[in-house]
Amino acid sequence: MSVSRGVLVLALLALASCGVAAASDPPRPSDSILQFAVLPARSTVRFELQATGHVVHGTSQQVSGSVSFDPENLSHKPAVSFRVQSATLETGNKSRDKKMREAHLETGRFPSIAFRATRLDAIAPTLRDGETQEIKVTGVLSLHGVDHPIELPVRAVRKGSELQVTGQTTLKMSDYGIPLPGFLFLKTKDEVKVMFDVVAAPPAVAVK
């Protein structure tokens, strides 16, 4: 092999190795962190509680919070927090709601239910305009004076200036020291199914 051909082969090998390294590198964070504020009028938290002979349905539309992330690298400095005023949860039955707030949620002592994310794990690294992502959100739920780690499987959709986050999970009231509702032969299960549909927009849009 001539010297010139040997140099050429070495150069090609070097370029190939650089290409492999570049392909395996994780996505680099961009300089733009997007920020969103929850739109309470378009956001809902619902729950279902199995009781003897029927299902109790509850809801609240008093959802607040914020979301920020790098659309080119979701693992780069994400911040997610949501809050619901516990006294706004209602089931359509005033006497039942009064008991739920006073004897179980104790809303006078614990006026809010809050979630704060500590980690995002997404199938793909980006969430650009027009993209949909399936994300596992790990964080801490503060409920009834108890902080408990949870994982939320969510779907995040970006469309124009808006971000929509939907998902559901199952909580145990006993994990948060909440007495199980019941009266005589009417009993409820420990598990509560929680569903959420949250719409957020940039802060400048959200305040309009």
Summary of the structure (lengths in Angstrom):
residues: 208
radius of gyration: 23.8
end to end distance: 72.7
largest distance: 95.1
contacts: 589
relative contact order: 0.18
helix: 23%
strand: 49%
